[in-house]
Every structure is written in C-alpha cells, then in structure tokens.
Amino acid sequence: LFPKENIEFAESIDENEAQILKEVFDKHSTFDEVGEMISAVEVKSPELGKRMRDVLSKNCSRLNGLSPSAIDYSKK
C-alpha cells in the first residue's frame, strides 16, 4: 500500500542516517509541517534531507488531480 519511492527510501537508510532521523524525531516530537522536520534533518545531513524532499515531492504530485475527499482519506 505504500508508494514505491517511500519503500525504496526506507530501504536505503543506512545506520548513520537512521541515527540522524532518531535524533531529529526525539528532539522534535511534533512538527507543524513536514518541511520543518526535513529542514532539521538537512542541518545534520543535506543529502538525507534532499532525498526526503524528493520523496515528499513525488507523494505530493501523486495527490494532484485527486478529489478533495480522496486527498483527505490519503492523509489518514
């Protein structure tokens, strides 16, 4: 059920990147927007942040053209 790019991204995370993500998530338990979390990751690893932005961009483009109710459902 997950988009291919999300699965590929998750499988590509190495041990160092996993530690970066854990540190960011531990310090910022909630974010108002996904972009804030990605910005925090970019401070520690610009490449990891870029990959995250690429996945987010692909996910957003997939939502284009869907009805508002379908978009709302996809966010659950």
Backbone as XML, in Angstrom:
<?xml version="1.0"?>
<chain id="A" units="angstrom">
  <residue number="1" name="LEU">
    <atom name="N" x="0.804" y="-1.211" z="0.000"/>
    <atom name="CA" x="0.000" y="0.000" z="0.000"/>
    <atom name="C" x="0.841" y="1.266" z="0.000"/>
  </residue>
  <residue number="2" name="PHE">
    <atom name="N" x="2.119" y="1.138" z="0.318"/>
    <atom name="CA" x="2.976" y="2.311" z="0.334"/>
    <atom name="C" x="3.521" y="2.571" z="-1.065"/>
  </residue>
  <residue number="3" name="PRO">
    <atom name="N" x="3.678" y="3.847" z="-1.421"/>
    <atom name="CA" x="4.262" y="4.165" z="-2.728"/>
    <atom name="C" x="5.679" y="3.588" z="-2.850"/>
  </residue>
  <residue number="4" name="LYS">
    <atom name="N" x="6.020" y="3.213" z="-4.057"/>
    <atom name="CA" x="7.322" y="2.596" z="-4.337"/>
    <atom name="C" x="8.475" y="3.457" z="-3.833"/>
  </residue>
  <residue number="5" name="GLU">
    <atom name="N" x="8.404" y="4.784" z="-4.065"/>
    <atom name="CA" x="9.507" y="5.649" z="-3.654"/>
    <atom name="C" x="9.660" y="5.700" z="-2.131"/>
  </residue>
  <residue number="6" name="ASN">
    <atom name="N" x="8.561" y="5.546" z="-1.394"/>
    <atom name="CA" x="8.645" y="5.528" z="0.066"/>
    <atom name="C" x="9.362" y="4.267" z="0.541"/>
  </residue>
  <residue number="7" name="ILE">
    <atom name="N" x="9.024" y="3.149" z="-0.070"/>
    <atom name="CA" x="9.662" y="1.881" z="0.300"/>
    <atom name="C" x="11.149" y="1.921" z="-0.042"/>
  </residue>
  <residue number="8" name="GLU">
    <atom name="N" x="11.475" y="2.405" z="-1.234"/>
    <atom name="CA" x="12.882" y="2.493" z="-1.643"/>
    <atom name="C" x="13.665" y="3.407" z="-0.712"/>
  </residue>
  <residue number="9" name="PHE">
    <atom name="N" x="13.051" y="4.531" z="-0.326"/>
    <atom name="CA" x="13.719" y="5.448" z="0.597"/>
    <atom name="C" x="13.979" y="4.751" z="1.929"/>
  </residue>
  <residue number="10" name="ALA">
    <atom name="N" x="12.963" y="4.110" z="2.472"/>
    <atom name="CA" x="13.104" y="3.437" z="3.770"/>
    <atom name="C" x="14.188" y="2.361" z="3.720"/>
  </residue>
  <residue number="11" name="GLU">
    <atom name="N" x="14.233" y="1.620" z="2.633"/>
    <atom name="CA" x="15.230" y="0.556" z="2.498"/>
    <atom name="C" x="16.640" y="1.095" z="2.282"/>
  </residue>
  <residue number="12" name="SER">
    <atom name="N" x="16.756" y="2.343" z="1.841"/>
    <atom name="CA" x="18.070" y="2.919" z="1.554"/>
    <atom name="C" x="18.729" y="3.564" z="2.768"/>
  </residue>
  <residue number="13" name="ILE">
    <atom name="N" x="18.004" y="3.711" z="3.852"/>
    <atom name="CA" x="18.540" y="4.400" z="5.029"/>
    <atom name="C" x="19.612" y="3.530" z="5.682"/>
  </residue>
  <residue number="14" name="ASP">
    <atom name="N" x="20.805" y="4.116" z="5.813"/>
    <atom name="CA" x="21.882" y="3.372" z="6.466"/>
    <atom name="C" x="21.873" y="3.658" z="7.975"/>
  </residue>
  <residue number="15" name="GLU">
    <atom name="N" x="22.798" y="3.036" z="8.685"/>
    <atom name="CA" x="22.830" y="3.151" z="10.149"/>
    <atom name="C" x="23.030" y="4.596" z="10.605"/>
  </residue>
  <residue number="16" name="ASN">
    <atom name="N" x="23.923" y="5.322" z="9.955"/>
    <atom name="CA" x="24.179" y="6.715" z="10.312"/>
    <atom name="C" x="22.935" y="7.576" z="10.076"/>
  </residue>
  <residue number="17" name="GLU">
    <atom name="N" x="22.281" y="7.365" z="8.947"/>
    <atom name="CA" x="21.063" y="8.126" z="8.641"/>
    <atom name="C" x="19.939" y="7.782" z="9.612"/>
  </residue>
  <residue number="18" name="ALA">
    <atom name="N" x="19.856" y="6.533" z="10.002"/>
    <atom name="CA" x="18.838" y="6.128" z="10.975"/>
    <atom name="C" x="19.057" y="6.857" z="12.293"/>
  </residue>
  <residue number="19" name="GLN">
    <atom name="N" x="20.316" y="7.015" z="12.685"/>
    <atom name="CA" x="20.630" y="7.735" z="13.921"/>
    <atom name="C" x="20.237" y="9.206" z="13.800"/>
  </residue>
  <residue number="20" name="ILE">
    <atom name="N" x="20.489" y="9.811" z="12.649"/>
    <atom name="CA" x="20.102" y="11.209" z="12.424"/>
    <atom name="C" x="18.592" y="11.354" z="12.541"/>
  </residue>
  <residue number="21" name="LEU">
    <atom name="N" x="17.867" y="10.472" z="11.897"/>
    <atom name="CA" x="16.403" y="10.536" z="11.962"/>
    <atom name="C" x="15.913" y="10.363" z="13.392"/>
  </residue>
  <residue number="22" name="LYS">
    <atom name="N" x="16.516" y="9.444" z="14.128"/>
    <atom name="CA" x="16.119" y="9.227" z="15.521"/>
    <atom name="C" x="16.366" y="10.484" z="16.349"/>
  </residue>
  <residue number="23" name="GLU">
    <atom name="N" x="17.532" y="11.110" z="16.162"/>
    <atom name="CA" x="17.851" y="12.330" z="16.909"/>
    <atom name="C" x="16.844" y="13.434" z="16.610"/>
  </residue>
  <residue number="24" name="VAL">
    <atom name="N" x="16.521" y="13.611" z="15.349"/>
    <atom name="CA" x="15.566" y="14.659" z="14.971"/>
    <atom name="C" x="14.190" y="14.343" z="15.544"/>
  </residue>
  <residue number="25" name="PHE">
    <atom name="N" x="13.749" y="13.114" z="15.408"/>
    <atom name="CA" x="12.426" y="12.743" z="15.916"/>
    <atom name="C" x="12.368" y="12.858" z="17.433"/>
  </residue>
  <residue number="26" name="ASP">
    <atom name="N" x="13.462" y="12.508" z="18.132"/>
    <atom name="CA" x="13.480" y="12.609" z="19.590"/>
    <atom name="C" x="13.413" y="14.059" z="20.064"/>
  </residue>
  <residue number="27" name="LYS">
    <atom name="N" x="14.055" y="14.959" z="19.341"/>
    <atom name="CA" x="14.082" y="16.375" z="19.733"/>
    <atom name="C" x="12.819" y="17.109" z="19.310"/>
  </residue>
  <residue number="28" name="HIS">
    <atom name="N" x="12.183" y="16.630" z="18.286"/>
    <atom name="CA" x="11.014" y="17.310" z="17.735"/>
    <atom name="C" x="9.876" y="16.300" z="17.599"/>
  </residue>
  <residue number="29" name="SER">
    <atom name="N" x="9.209" y="16.045" z="18.723"/>
    <atom name="CA" x="8.169" y="15.010" z="18.701"/>
    <atom name="C" x="6.993" y="15.386" z="17.818"/>
  </residue>
  <residue number="30" name="THR">
    <atom name="N" x="6.761" y="16.675" z="17.650"/>
    <atom name="CA" x="5.689" y="17.104" z="16.744"/>
    <atom name="C" x="6.190" y="18.258" z="15.886"/>
  </residue>
  <residue number="31" name="PHE">
    <atom name="N" x="5.743" y="18.268" z="14.674"/>
    <atom name="CA" x="6.066" y="19.337" z="13.735"/>
    <atom name="C" x="4.759" y="19.857" z="13.171"/>
  </residue>
  <residue number="32" name="ASP">
    <atom name="N" x="4.704" y="21.163" z="12.948"/>
    <atom name="CA" x="3.514" y="21.725" z="12.320"/>
    <atom name="C" x="3.432" y="21.312" z="10.857"/>
  </residue>
  <residue number="33" name="GLU">
    <atom name="N" x="4.592" y="21.174" z="10.223"/>
    <atom name="CA" x="4.635" y="20.801" z="8.810"/>
    <atom name="C" x="5.792" y="19.833" z="8.571"/>
  </residue>
  <residue number="34" name="VAL">
    <atom name="N" x="5.637" y="19.001" z="7.579"/>
    <atom name="CA" x="6.685" y="18.040" z="7.229"/>
    <atom name="C" x="7.973" y="18.771" z="6.863"/>
  </residue>
  <residue number="35" name="GLY">
    <atom name="N" x="7.840" y="19.914" z="6.207"/>
    <atom name="CA" x="9.015" y="20.677" z="5.797"/>
    <atom name="C" x="9.909" y="21.069" z="6.957"/>
  </residue>
  <residue number="36" name="GLU">
    <atom name="N" x="9.314" y="21.320" z="8.125"/>
    <atom name="CA" x="10.106" y="21.667" z="9.308"/>
    <atom name="C" x="10.992" y="20.498" z="9.728"/>
  </residue>
  <residue number="37" name="MET">
    <atom name="N" x="10.435" y="19.312" z="9.709"/>
    <atom name="CA" x="11.195" y="18.133" z="10.081"/>
    <atom name="C" x="12.315" y="17.878" z="9.077"/>
  </residue>
  <residue number="38" name="ILE">
    <atom name="N" x="12.007" y="18.040" z="7.807"/>
    <atom name="CA" x="13.032" y="17.829" z="6.782"/>
    <atom name="C" x="14.145" y="18.861" z="6.929"/>
  </residue>
  <residue number="39" name="SER">
    <atom name="N" x="13.798" y="20.098" z="7.240"/>
    <atom name="CA" x="14.819" y="21.132" z="7.453"/>
    <atom name="C" x="15.745" y="20.763" z="8.603"/>
  </residue>
  <residue number="40" name="ALA">
    <atom name="N" x="15.186" y="20.209" z="9.673"/>
    <atom name="CA" x="16.004" y="19.778" z="10.811"/>
    <atom name="C" x="16.943" y="18.643" z="10.399"/>
  </residue>
  <residue number="41" name="VAL">
    <atom name="N" x="16.477" y="17.751" z="9.547"/>
    <atom name="CA" x="17.323" y="16.658" z="9.051"/>
    <atom name="C" x="18.430" y="17.229" z="8.165"/>
  </residue>
  <residue number="42" name="GLU">
    <atom name="N" x="18.097" y="18.207" z="7.327"/>
    <atom name="CA" x="19.080" y="18.795" z="6.404"/>
    <atom name="C" x="20.252" y="19.439" z="7.137"/>
  </residue>
  <residue number="43" name="VAL">
    <atom name="N" x="20.004" y="19.961" z="8.330"/>
    <atom name="CA" x="21.091" y="20.548" z="9.114"/>
    <atom name="C" x="22.151" y="19.489" z="9.408"/>
  </residue>
  <residue number="44" name="LYS">
    <atom name="N" x="21.717" y="18.279" z="9.682"/>
    <atom name="CA" x="22.636" y="17.190" z="10.022"/>
    <atom name="C" x="23.139" y="16.436" z="8.796"/>
  </residue>
  <residue number="45" name="SER">
    <atom name="N" x="22.307" y="16.350" z="7.760"/>
    <atom name="CA" x="22.683" y="15.618" z="6.544"/>
    <atom name="C" x="21.935" y="16.198" z="5.349"/>
  </residue>
  <residue number="46" name="PRO">
    <atom name="N" x="22.575" y="17.120" z="4.629"/>
    <atom name="CA" x="21.910" y="17.705" z="3.460"/>
    <atom name="C" x="21.439" y="16.657" z="2.447"/>
  </residue>
  <residue number="47" name="GLU">
    <atom name="N" x="22.216" y="15.609" z="2.243"/>
    <atom name="CA" x="21.846" y="14.572" z="1.273"/>
    <atom name="C" x="20.597" y="13.818" z="1.720"/>
  </residue>
  <residue number="48" name="LEU">
    <atom name="N" x="20.520" y="13.463" z="2.985"/>
    <atom name="CA" x="19.342" y="12.771" z="3.505"/>
    <atom name="C" x="18.119" y="13.676" z="3.396"/>
  </residue>
  <residue number="49" name="GLY">
    <atom name="N" x="18.281" y="14.944" z="3.734"/>
    <atom name="CA" x="17.174" y="15.889" z="3.603"/>
    <atom name="C" x="16.705" y="16.019" z="2.165"/>
  </residue>
  <residue number="50" name="LYS">
    <atom name="N" x="17.657" y="16.041" z="1.227"/>
    <atom name="CA" x="17.299" y="16.130" z="-0.197"/>
    <atom name="C" x="16.490" y="14.908" z="-0.622"/>
  </residue>
  <residue number="51" name="ARG">
    <atom name="N" x="16.924" y="13.741" z="-0.191"/>
    <atom name="CA" x="16.188" y="12.517" z="-0.536"/>
    <atom name="C" x="14.784" y="12.537" z="0.052"/>
  </residue>
  <residue number="52" name="MET">
    <atom name="N" x="14.663" y="13.061" z="1.266"/>
    <atom name="CA" x="13.341" y="13.162" z="1.890"/>
    <atom name="C" x="12.452" y="14.124" z="1.106"/>
  </residue>
  <residue number="53" name="ARG">
    <atom name="N" x="13.025" y="15.260" z="0.686"/>
    <atom name="CA" x="12.243" y="16.230" z="-0.103"/>
    <atom name="C" x="11.815" y="15.624" z="-1.441"/>
  </residue>
  <residue number="54" name="ASP">
    <atom name="N" x="12.682" y="14.832" z="-2.048"/>
    <atom name="CA" x="12.337" y="14.173" z="-3.316"/>
    <atom name="C" x="11.139" y="13.237" z="-3.139"/>
  </residue>
  <residue number="55" name="VAL">
    <atom name="N" x="11.154" y="12.462" z="-2.057"/>
    <atom name="CA" x="10.039" y="11.546" z="-1.787"/>
    <atom name="C" x="8.763" y="12.341" z="-1.535"/>
  </residue>
  <residue number="56" name="LEU">
    <atom name="N" x="8.869" y="13.404" z="-0.742"/>
    <atom name="CA" x="7.698" y="14.236" z="-0.460"/>
    <atom name="C" x="7.135" y="14.835" z="-1.746"/>
  </residue>
  <residue number="57" name="SER">
    <atom name="N" x="8.017" y="15.298" z="-2.620"/>
    <atom name="CA" x="7.581" y="15.879" z="-3.889"/>
    <atom name="C" x="6.827" y="14.858" z="-4.736"/>
  </residue>
  <residue number="58" name="LYS">
    <atom name="N" x="7.341" y="13.651" z="-4.791"/>
    <atom name="CA" x="6.666" y="12.598" z="-5.563"/>
    <atom name="C" x="5.317" y="12.250" z="-4.947"/>
  </residue>
  <residue number="59" name="ASN">
    <atom name="N" x="5.261" y="12.217" z="-3.615"/>
    <atom name="CA" x="3.987" y="11.939" z="-2.947"/>
    <atom name="C" x="2.972" y="13.041" z="-3.235"/>
  </residue>
  <residue number="60" name="CYS">
    <atom name="N" x="3.422" y="14.296" z="-3.180"/>
    <atom name="CA" x="2.520" y="15.420" z="-3.443"/>
    <atom name="C" x="2.025" y="15.406" z="-4.883"/>
  </residue>
  <residue number="61" name="SER">
    <atom name="N" x="2.908" y="15.090" z="-5.830"/>
    <atom name="CA" x="2.488" y="15.067" z="-7.234"/>
    <atom name="C" x="1.466" y="13.965" z="-7.478"/>
  </residue>
  <residue number="62" name="ARG">
    <atom name="N" x="1.561" y="12.895" z="-6.720"/>
    <atom name="CA" x="0.598" y="11.804" z="-6.843"/>
    <atom name="C" x="-0.797" y="12.271" z="-6.411"/>
  </residue>
  <residue number="63" name="LEU">
    <atom name="N" x="-0.853" y="13.195" z="-5.465"/>
    <atom name="CA" x="-2.139" y="13.683" z="-4.965"/>
    <atom name="C" x="-2.814" y="14.656" z="-5.933"/>
  </residue>
  <residue number="64" name="ASN">
    <atom name="N" x="-2.027" y="15.256" z="-6.830"/>
    <atom name="CA" x="-2.614" y="16.192" z="-7.800"/>
    <atom name="C" x="-3.663" y="15.477" z="-8.641"/>
  </residue>
  <residue number="65" name="GLY">
    <atom name="N" x="-4.786" y="16.104" z="-8.797"/>
    <atom name="CA" x="-5.844" y="15.528" z="-9.613"/>
    <atom name="C" x="-6.839" y="14.686" z="-8.841"/>
  </residue>
  <residue number="66" name="LEU">
    <atom name="N" x="-6.532" y="14.386" z="-7.585"/>
    <atom name="CA" x="-7.493" y="13.637" z="-6.780"/>
    <atom name="C" x="-8.571" y="14.576" z="-6.241"/>
  </residue>
  <residue number="67" name="SER">
    <atom name="N" x="-9.706" y="14.027" z="-5.944"/>
    <atom name="CA" x="-10.780" y="14.829" z="-5.354"/>
    <atom name="C" x="-10.395" y="15.205" z="-3.925"/>
  </residue>
  <residue number="68" name="PRO">
    <atom name="N" x="-10.980" y="16.284" z="-3.392"/>
    <atom name="CA" x="-10.683" y="16.676" z="-2.005"/>
    <atom name="C" x="-10.947" y="15.550" z="-1.003"/>
  </residue>
  <residue number="69" name="SER">
    <atom name="N" x="-12.003" y="14.780" z="-1.210"/>
    <atom name="CA" x="-12.286" y="13.691" z="-0.265"/>
    <atom name="C" x="-11.230" y="12.588" z="-0.362"/>
  </residue>
  <residue number="70" name="ALA">
    <atom name="N" x="-10.733" y="12.327" z="-1.552"/>
    <atom name="CA" x="-9.677" y="11.321" z="-1.716"/>
    <atom name="C" x="-8.383" y="11.792" z="-1.055"/>
  </residue>
  <residue number="71" name="ILE">
    <atom name="N" x="-8.073" y="13.069" z="-1.179"/>
    <atom name="CA" x="-6.880" y="13.625" z="-0.534"/>
    <atom name="C" x="-7.011" y="13.528" z="0.976"/>
  </residue>
  <residue number="72" name="ASP">
    <atom name="N" x="-8.172" y="13.892" z="1.506"/>
    <atom name="CA" x="-8.392" y="13.785" z="2.954"/>
    <atom name="C" x="-8.212" y="12.348" z="3.416"/>
  </residue>
  <residue number="73" name="TYR">
    <atom name="N" x="-8.746" y="11.409" z="2.665"/>
    <atom name="CA" x="-8.624" y="9.994" z="3.020"/>
    <atom name="C" x="-7.160" y="9.552" z="3.008"/>
  </residue>
  <residue number="74" name="SER">
    <atom name="N" x="-6.390" y="10.045" z="2.049"/>
    <atom name="CA" x="-4.988" y="9.637" z="1.929"/>
    <atom name="C" x="-4.149" y="10.112" z="3.101"/>
  </residue>
  <residue number="75" name="LYS">
    <atom name="N" x="-4.609" y="11.129" z="3.806"/>
    <atom name="CA" x="-3.859" y="11.682" z="4.933"/>
    <atom name="C" x="-4.130" y="10.949" z="6.237"/>
  </residue>
  <residue number="76" name="LYS">
    <atom name="N" x="-5.064" y="10.000" z="6.218"/>
    <atom name="CA" x="-5.394" y="9.260" z="7.452"/>
    <atom name="C" x="-4.340" y="8.236" z="7.775"/>
  </residue>
</chain>
